[in-house]
Amino acid sequence: MDLQVGDRTGSDIFNKNGLLVVSAHTVLNSSDISKLNLHHIDYVDLMIRFDNSSKHEEEVILPEQEISKHAKAYEEAVDGIKDLFEQVEKSGKLDESQVNDSFAPLSNEFVRERDVVSLLLTLNNQDDYTYQHSVQVGMISYYIAKWLGQTNERALIAGKAGYLHDIGKCRIDKAILTKPGRLTDEEFEEVKKHPAIGYQLIKDSNMSEALAQAALQHHERFDGSGYPHGLKESAILPLSKIVAVADIYSAMISSRVYQKKRDLLFVLRELHRLSFGKLDPKITQVFIRNMIPNFIGKRVLLSSGETGYIVLTHPSDMFKPLVQVDDHFVNLTDHPELVIEEVYV
């Protein structure tokens, strides 16, 4: 109860169920403090308290300003990957320095972001799907690696792997990639060539083998049902498993000419299902556990037509939270007929 807007957290804050509520080094706003109270967090380790009377007070950035900054970096990264695709089409080779320059705006902002859900809700739209998808997969891959406890250096490699995972699509007919309908068997076989193409492009450009393998294996599945080589479990490299989770999540939450985007919480439930056989279970569960707390405080539309706010996640069913609708609460675990149809920023 002693927290003030502008306080900075000194360490990650978890609730009693082990879910991340607020990340370390977060400059707290009123929404963060409310979230901590909702999770019944009694104590918070502070890194520094800003003195409002100090002439040297560090600027406190509001959430709207943060999103605006991230949006700018996101747009620059989208433009960067688009330029990379065009450059490879012309020269047949990736320029590593161009890759680094394109990825830099995104990597510089990674460490600042704490509310990944708000960022995805704000930045997700239908334009330039292939390029936006690449940026989203890079972004999500970075956070998954961090949530797995990897160093920032390794997490940045994961981010770059996600950023480049679909580079092989630059040599797939655009008419197929943008087709407004289901692909024929022949067209799908053509699309399935992009992992191998991406692998070769990255290899020929003398870039990291890890990046090349992530491009090659991001469609492989735990049960051997993926492509291009039908690899199973341990035969799939850890970095490729991270990118696979990020790839599926981004694809399912995105609008495309033939697919209406699906709600972020619904897609997490789908990922949970896929963790039993298709995706690495540990990586998927870590991703879900760290994403769920970001939904607290978000406005939602229920299948009943009512709108409200998520105030608490349920310990035994994280996909059925407690929702406040006007002056009353709806516990979705008690109402199996109700589902969340949409989450708003």
Contacts in CASP RR format, 6 or more apart in sequence:
PFRMAT RR
TARGET T0000
AUTHOR 0000-0000-0000
METHOD contacts of the structure
MODEL  1
MDLQVGDRTGSDIFNKNGLLVVSAHTVLNSSDISKLNLHHIDYVDLMIRF
DNSSKHEEEVILPEQEISKHAKAYEEAVDGIKDLFEQVEKSGKLDESQVN
DSFAPLSNEFVRERDVVSLLLTLNNQDDYTYQHSVQVGMISYYIAKWLGQ
TNERALIAGKAGYLHDIGKCRIDKAILTKPGRLTDEEFEEVKKHPAIGYQ
LIKDSNMSEALAQAALQHHERFDGSGYPHGLKESAILPLSKIVAVADIYS
AMISSRVYQKKRDLLFVLRELHRLSFGKLDPKITQVFIRNMIPNFIGKRV
LLSSGETGYIVLTHPSDMFKPLVQVDDHFVNLTDHPELVIEEVYV
1 37 0 8 1.000
3 28 0 8 1.000
3 33 0 8 1.000
3 36 0 8 1.000
3 44 0 8 1.000
4 28 0 8 1.000
4 49 0 8 1.000
5 28 0 8 1.000
5 29 0 8 1.000
5 30 0 8 1.000
5 33 0 8 1.000
5 60 0 8 1.000
6 27 0 8 1.000
6 28 0 8 1.000
6 29 0 8 1.000
6 49 0 8 1.000
6 50 0 8 1.000
6 60 0 8 1.000
7 27 0 8 1.000
7 28 0 8 1.000
7 44 0 8 1.000
7 46 0 8 1.000
7 48 0 8 1.000
7 49 0 8 1.000
7 50 0 8 1.000
8 25 0 8 1.000
8 26 0 8 1.000
8 27 0 8 1.000
8 28 0 8 1.000
8 46 0 8 1.000
8 47 0 8 1.000
8 48 0 8 1.000
8 49 0 8 1.000
8 50 0 8 1.000
9 22 0 8 1.000
9 23 0 8 1.000
9 24 0 8 1.000
9 25 0 8 1.000
9 26 0 8 1.000
9 28 0 8 1.000
9 44 0 8 1.000
9 45 0 8 1.000
9 46 0 8 1.000
9 47 0 8 1.000
10 24 0 8 1.000
10 25 0 8 1.000
10 45 0 8 1.000
10 46 0 8 1.000
10 47 0 8 1.000
11 24 0 8 1.000
11 45 0 8 1.000
12 20 0 8 1.000
12 22 0 8 1.000
12 23 0 8 1.000
12 24 0 8 1.000
13 20 0 8 1.000
13 21 0 8 1.000
13 22 0 8 1.000
13 23 0 8 1.000
13 36 0 8 1.000
13 41 0 8 1.000
13 44 0 8 1.000
13 45 0 8 1.000
14 20 0 8 1.000
14 21 0 8 1.000
15 21 0 8 1.000
15 39 0 8 1.000
15 40 0 8 1.000
15 41 0 8 1.000
15 293 0 8 1.000
16 40 0 8 1.000
17 313 0 8 1.000
17 315 0 8 1.000
18 289 0 8 1.000
19 289 0 8 1.000
19 290 0 8 1.000
19 292 0 8 1.000
19 293 0 8 1.000
19 313 0 8 1.000
19 318 0 8 1.000
20 147 0 8 1.000
20 289 0 8 1.000
20 290 0 8 1.000
20 293 0 8 1.000
21 35 0 8 1.000
21 36 0 8 1.000
21 39 0 8 1.000
21 41 0 8 1.000
21 293 0 8 1.000
21 296 0 8 1.000
22 28 0 8 1.000
22 32 0 8 1.000
22 35 0 8 1.000
22 36 0 8 1.000
22 114 0 8 1.000
23 114 0 8 1.000
24 47 0 8 1.000
25 47 0 8 1.000
25 111 0 8 1.000
26 32 0 8 1.000
26 114 0 8 1.000
27 60 0 8 1.000
27 61 0 8 1.000
29 60 0 8 1.000
29 62 0 8 1.000
29 63 0 8 1.000
31 63 0 8 1.000
31 297 0 8 1.000
34 297 0 8 1.000
35 293 0 8 1.000
35 296 0 8 1.000
35 297 0 8 1.000
36 44 0 8 1.000
38 296 0 8 1.000
38 311 0 8 1.000
38 312 0 8 1.000
39 293 0 8 1.000
39 296 0 8 1.000
39 312 0 8 1.000
50 57 0 8 1.000
50 58 0 8 1.000
50 60 0 8 1.000
51 57 0 8 1.000
61 69 0 8 1.000
63 115 0 8 1.000
63 118 0 8 1.000
66 112 0 8 1.000
66 113 0 8 1.000
67 118 0 8 1.000
67 119 0 8 1.000
67 122 0 8 1.000
67 345 0 8 1.000
69 109 0 8 1.000
69 112 0 8 1.000
70 109 0 8 1.000
70 112 0 8 1.000
70 113 0 8 1.000
70 119 0 8 1.000
70 122 0 8 1.000
70 123 0 8 1.000
71 122 0 8 1.000
71 123 0 8 1.000
72 105 0 8 1.000
73 105 0 8 1.000
73 106 0 8 1.000
73 108 0 8 1.000
73 109 0 8 1.000
74 106 0 8 1.000
74 109 0 8 1.000
74 119 0 8 1.000
74 123 0 8 1.000
74 135 0 8 1.000
74 139 0 8 1.000
76 105 0 8 1.000
76 106 0 8 1.000
77 102 0 8 1.000
77 103 0 8 1.000
77 105 0 8 1.000
77 106 0 8 1.000
77 135 0 8 1.000
77 163 0 8 1.000
78 128 0 8 1.000
78 131 0 8 1.000
78 132 0 8 1.000
78 135 0 8 1.000
80 101 0 8 1.000
80 102 0 8 1.000
81 102 0 8 1.000
81 131 0 8 1.000
81 134 0 8 1.000
81 135 0 8 1.000
81 163 0 8 1.000
82 128 0 8 1.000
82 131 0 8 1.000
83 98 0 8 1.000
83 102 0 8 1.000
84 94 0 8 1.000
84 98 0 8 1.000
84 99 0 8 1.000
84 102 0 8 1.000
84 167 0 8 1.000
84 170 0 8 1.000
85 130 0 8 1.000
85 131 0 8 1.000
85 167 0 8 1.000
85 169 0 8 1.000
85 170 0 8 1.000
86 170 0 8 1.000
87 94 0 8 1.000
87 95 0 8 1.000
87 98 0 8 1.000
88 94 0 8 1.000
88 167 0 8 1.000
88 168 0 8 1.000
88 170 0 8 1.000
88 171 0 8 1.000
88 201 0 8 1.000
89 170 0 8 1.000
89 171 0 8 1.000
92 201 0 8 1.000
93 201 0 8 1.000
93 204 0 8 1.000
93 205 0 8 1.000
94 164 0 8 1.000
94 167 0 8 1.000
94 201 0 8 1.000
94 202 0 8 1.000
94 204 0 8 1.000
94 205 0 8 1.000
94 207 0 8 1.000
95 205 0 8 1.000
96 205 0 8 1.000
96 206 0 8 1.000
96 207 0 8 1.000
99 160 0 8 1.000
99 163 0 8 1.000
99 164 0 8 1.000
99 207 0 8 1.000
102 163 0 8 1.000
103 159 0 8 1.000
103 160 0 8 1.000
103 163 0 8 1.000
106 135 0 8 1.000
106 138 0 8 1.000
106 139 0 8 1.000
106 163 0 8 1.000
107 142 0 8 1.000
107 156 0 8 1.000
107 159 0 8 1.000
107 160 0 8 1.000
110 139 0 8 1.000
110 142 0 8 1.000
110 143 0 8 1.000
110 155 0 8 1.000
110 156 0 8 1.000
111 152 0 8 1.000
113 119 0 8 1.000
115 294 0 8 1.000
116 139 0 8 1.000
116 140 0 8 1.000
116 143 0 8 1.000
116 291 0 8 1.000
116 294 0 8 1.000
117 264 0 8 1.000
117 291 0 8 1.000
117 294 0 8 1.000
117 295 0 8 1.000
117 298 0 8 1.000
117 343 0 8 1.000
118 294 0 8 1.000
118 298 0 8 1.000
118 345 0 8 1.000
119 139 0 8 1.000
120 136 0 8 1.000
120 253 0 8 1.000
120 264 0 8 1.000
121 264 0 8 1.000
121 298 0 8 1.000
121 343 0 8 1.000
121 344 0 8 1.000
121 345 0 8 1.000
122 345 0 8 1.000
123 132 0 8 1.000
123 136 0 8 1.000
124 132 0 8 1.000
124 136 0 8 1.000
124 253 0 8 1.000
124 254 0 8 1.000
124 255 0 8 1.000
124 261 0 8 1.000
125 132 0 8 1.000
125 255 0 8 1.000
126 254 0 8 1.000
126 255 0 8 1.000
126 256 0 8 1.000
126 257 0 8 1.000
126 261 0 8 1.000
129 254 0 8 1.000
129 255 0 8 1.000
129 256 0 8 1.000
129 257 0 8 1.000
130 166 0 8 1.000
130 169 0 8 1.000
130 177 0 8 1.000
132 254 0 8 1.000
133 166 0 8 1.000
133 250 0 8 1.000
133 251 0 8 1.000
133 254 0 8 1.000
134 162 0 8 1.000
134 163 0 8 1.000
134 164 0 8 1.000
134 165 0 8 1.000
134 166 0 8 1.000
134 167 0 8 1.000
135 163 0 8 1.000
136 246 0 8 1.000
136 250 0 8 1.000
136 254 0 8 1.000
137 162 0 8 1.000
137 163 0 8 1.000
137 165 0 8 1.000
137 166 0 8 1.000
137 243 0 8 1.000
137 246 0 8 1.000
137 247 0 8 1.000
137 250 0 8 1.000
138 158 0 8 1.000
138 159 0 8 1.000
138 160 0 8 1.000
138 161 0 8 1.000
138 162 0 8 1.000
138 163 0 8 1.000
138 165 0 8 1.000
138 243 0 8 1.000
138 246 0 8 1.000
139 159 0 8 1.000
140 245 0 8 1.000
140 246 0 8 1.000
140 249 0 8 1.000
140 250 0 8 1.000
140 287 0 8 1.000
141 158 0 8 1.000
141 159 0 8 1.000
141 161 0 8 1.000
141 162 0 8 1.000
141 163 0 8 1.000
141 242 0 8 1.000
141 243 0 8 1.000
141 246 0 8 1.000
142 155 0 8 1.000
142 156 0 8 1.000
142 158 0 8 1.000
142 159 0 8 1.000
143 155 0 8 1.000
143 290 0 8 1.000
144 158 0 8 1.000
144 242 0 8 1.000
144 245 0 8 1.000
144 246 0 8 1.000
144 283 0 8 1.000
144 286 0 8 1.000
144 287 0 8 1.000
145 154 0 8 1.000
145 155 0 8 1.000
145 157 0 8 1.000
145 158 0 8 1.000
145 159 0 8 1.000
145 242 0 8 1.000
146 152 0 8 1.000
146 155 0 8 1.000
147 286 0 8 1.000
147 287 0 8 1.000
147 289 0 8 1.000
147 290 0 8 1.000
148 242 0 8 1.000
148 283 0 8 1.000
148 286 0 8 1.000
150 158 0 8 1.000
157 208 0 8 1.000
157 210 0 8 1.000
157 211 0 8 1.000
157 239 0 8 1.000
158 239 0 8 1.000
158 242 0 8 1.000
158 243 0 8 1.000
160 211 0 8 1.000
161 210 0 8 1.000
161 211 0 8 1.000
161 214 0 8 1.000
161 215 0 8 1.000
161 239 0 8 1.000
161 242 0 8 1.000
161 243 0 8 1.000
162 214 0 8 1.000
162 218 0 8 1.000
162 243 0 8 1.000
162 246 0 8 1.000
162 247 0 8 1.000
164 198 0 8 1.000
164 202 0 8 1.000
164 211 0 8 1.000
164 214 0 8 1.000
164 215 0 8 1.000
165 214 0 8 1.000
165 215 0 8 1.000
165 218 0 8 1.000
165 243 0 8 1.000
165 247 0 8 1.000
166 194 0 8 1.000
166 215 0 8 1.000
167 198 0 8 1.000
167 201 0 8 1.000
167 202 0 8 1.000
167 215 0 8 1.000
168 194 0 8 1.000
168 195 0 8 1.000
168 197 0 8 1.000
168 198 0 8 1.000
168 201 0 8 1.000
168 215 0 8 1.000
169 177 0 8 1.000
169 191 0 8 1.000
169 194 0 8 1.000
169 197 0 8 1.000
170 201 0 8 1.000
171 193 0 8 1.000
171 194 0 8 1.000
171 197 0 8 1.000
172 190 0 8 1.000
172 191 0 8 1.000
172 193 0 8 1.000
172 194 0 8 1.000
172 197 0 8 1.000
173 190 0 8 1.000
176 183 0 8 1.000
176 187 0 8 1.000
176 190 0 8 1.000
176 191 0 8 1.000
177 191 0 8 1.000
178 257 0 8 1.000
179 187 0 8 1.000
179 257 0 8 1.000
179 258 0 8 1.000
180 257 0 8 1.000
180 258 0 8 1.000
181 257 0 8 1.000
181 258 0 8 1.000
182 258 0 8 1.000
183 191 0 8 1.000
192 219 0 8 1.000
192 227 0 8 1.000
192 228 0 8 1.000
193 228 0 8 1.000
195 215 0 8 1.000
195 216 0 8 1.000
195 217 0 8 1.000
195 218 0 8 1.000
195 219 0 8 1.000
195 227 0 8 1.000
195 228 0 8 1.000
196 216 0 8 1.000
196 228 0 8 1.000
198 212 0 8 1.000
198 215 0 8 1.000
198 216 0 8 1.000
199 212 0 8 1.000
199 213 0 8 1.000
199 215 0 8 1.000
199 216 0 8 1.000
201 215 0 8 1.000
202 208 0 8 1.000
202 211 0 8 1.000
202 212 0 8 1.000
202 215 0 8 1.000
203 209 0 8 1.000
203 212 0 8 1.000
210 237 0 8 1.000
210 239 0 8 1.000
213 237 0 8 1.000
213 239 0 8 1.000
213 240 0 8 1.000
214 237 0 8 1.000
214 239 0 8 1.000
214 240 0 8 1.000
214 243 0 8 1.000
216 228 0 8 1.000
216 240 0 8 1.000
217 229 0 8 1.000
217 231 0 8 1.000
217 236 0 8 1.000
217 237 0 8 1.000
217 240 0 8 1.000
217 244 0 8 1.000
218 240 0 8 1.000
218 243 0 8 1.000
218 244 0 8 1.000
218 247 0 8 1.000
219 226 0 8 1.000
219 227 0 8 1.000
219 228 0 8 1.000
219 244 0 8 1.000
219 247 0 8 1.000
220 226 0 8 1.000
220 227 0 8 1.000
220 229 0 8 1.000
220 230 0 8 1.000
220 231 0 8 1.000
220 235 0 8 1.000
220 236 0 8 1.000
220 240 0 8 1.000
220 244 0 8 1.000
221 230 0 8 1.000
221 244 0 8 1.000
221 277 0 8 1.000
221 278 0 8 1.000
221 279 0 8 1.000
222 232 0 8 1.000
222 233 0 8 1.000
222 236 0 8 1.000
222 277 0 8 1.000
222 278 0 8 1.000
222 279 0 8 1.000
222 280 0 8 1.000
223 232 0 8 1.000
223 277 0 8 1.000
223 278 0 8 1.000
224 230 0 8 1.000
224 231 0 8 1.000
224 232 0 8 1.000
225 278 0 8 1.000
236 244 0 8 1.000
236 280 0 8 1.000
241 279 0 8 1.000
241 280 0 8 1.000
241 283 0 8 1.000
242 283 0 8 1.000
244 279 0 8 1.000
244 280 0 8 1.000
245 271 0 8 1.000
245 279 0 8 1.000
245 280 0 8 1.000
245 283 0 8 1.000
245 284 0 8 1.000
245 287 0 8 1.000
248 271 0 8 1.000
248 274 0 8 1.000
248 279 0 8 1.000
249 267 0 8 1.000
249 268 0 8 1.000
249 271 0 8 1.000
249 287 0 8 1.000
252 261 0 8 1.000
252 262 0 8 1.000
252 267 0 8 1.000
252 270 0 8 1.000
253 261 0 8 1.000
253 262 0 8 1.000
253 263 0 8 1.000
253 264 0 8 1.000
253 267 0 8 1.000
254 261 0 8 1.000
255 261 0 8 1.000
262 270 0 8 1.000
263 340 0 8 1.000
263 341 0 8 1.000
263 342 0 8 1.000
263 343 0 8 1.000
264 291 0 8 1.000
264 295 0 8 1.000
264 343 0 8 1.000
265 295 0 8 1.000
265 300 0 8 1.000
265 319 0 8 1.000
265 340 0 8 1.000
265 343 0 8 1.000
266 339 0 8 1.000
266 340 0 8 1.000
268 288 0 8 1.000
268 291 0 8 1.000
268 292 0 8 1.000
268 319 0 8 1.000
269 319 0 8 1.000
271 279 0 8 1.000
271 284 0 8 1.000
271 287 0 8 1.000
271 288 0 8 1.000
272 284 0 8 1.000
272 285 0 8 1.000
272 288 0 8 1.000
272 319 0 8 1.000
274 284 0 8 1.000
275 281 0 8 1.000
275 284 0 8 1.000
275 285 0 8 1.000
288 318 0 8 1.000
289 318 0 8 1.000
292 313 0 8 1.000
292 318 0 8 1.000
293 313 0 8 1.000
295 310 0 8 1.000
295 313 0 8 1.000
295 321 0 8 1.000
295 343 0 8 1.000
296 310 0 8 1.000
296 311 0 8 1.000
296 312 0 8 1.000
296 313 0 8 1.000
296 321 0 8 1.000
297 309 0 8 1.000
297 310 0 8 1.000
297 311 0 8 1.000
298 309 0 8 1.000
298 310 0 8 1.000
298 343 0 8 1.000
298 344 0 8 1.000
298 345 0 8 1.000
299 307 0 8 1.000
299 308 0 8 1.000
299 309 0 8 1.000
299 343 0 8 1.000
299 344 0 8 1.000
300 307 0 8 1.000
300 308 0 8 1.000
300 309 0 8 1.000
300 310 0 8 1.000
300 323 0 8 1.000
300 340 0 8 1.000
300 341 0 8 1.000
300 342 0 8 1.000
300 343 0 8 1.000
300 344 0 8 1.000
301 307 0 8 1.000
301 340 0 8 1.000
301 341 0 8 1.000
301 342 0 8 1.000
301 344 0 8 1.000
302 308 0 8 1.000
302 323 0 8 1.000
302 325 0 8 1.000
302 330 0 8 1.000
302 338 0 8 1.000
302 339 0 8 1.000
302 340 0 8 1.000
302 341 0 8 1.000
303 337 0 8 1.000
303 338 0 8 1.000
303 339 0 8 1.000
303 340 0 8 1.000
303 341 0 8 1.000
304 338 0 8 1.000
305 341 0 8 1.000
306 325 0 8 1.000
306 330 0 8 1.000
307 325 0 8 1.000
308 323 0 8 1.000
308 324 0 8 1.000
308 325 0 8 1.000
308 326 0 8 1.000
309 323 0 8 1.000
309 324 0 8 1.000
310 321 0 8 1.000
310 322 0 8 1.000
310 323 0 8 1.000
311 321 0 8 1.000
311 322 0 8 1.000
311 323 0 8 1.000
311 324 0 8 1.000
311 329 0 8 1.000
312 321 0 8 1.000
312 322 0 8 1.000
313 321 0 8 1.000
313 322 0 8 1.000
314 320 0 8 1.000
314 321 0 8 1.000
314 322 0 8 1.000
314 331 0 8 1.000
314 332 0 8 1.000
314 333 0 8 1.000
316 333 0 8 1.000
317 333 0 8 1.000
320 331 0 8 1.000
320 332 0 8 1.000
320 333 0 8 1.000
321 332 0 8 1.000
321 340 0 8 1.000
322 329 0 8 1.000
322 330 0 8 1.000
322 331 0 8 1.000
322 332 0 8 1.000
323 329 0 8 1.000
323 330 0 8 1.000
323 331 0 8 1.000
323 332 0 8 1.000
323 340 0 8 1.000
324 330 0 8 1.000
330 338 0 8 1.000
332 338 0 8 1.000
332 339 0 8 1.000
332 340 0 8 1.000
END
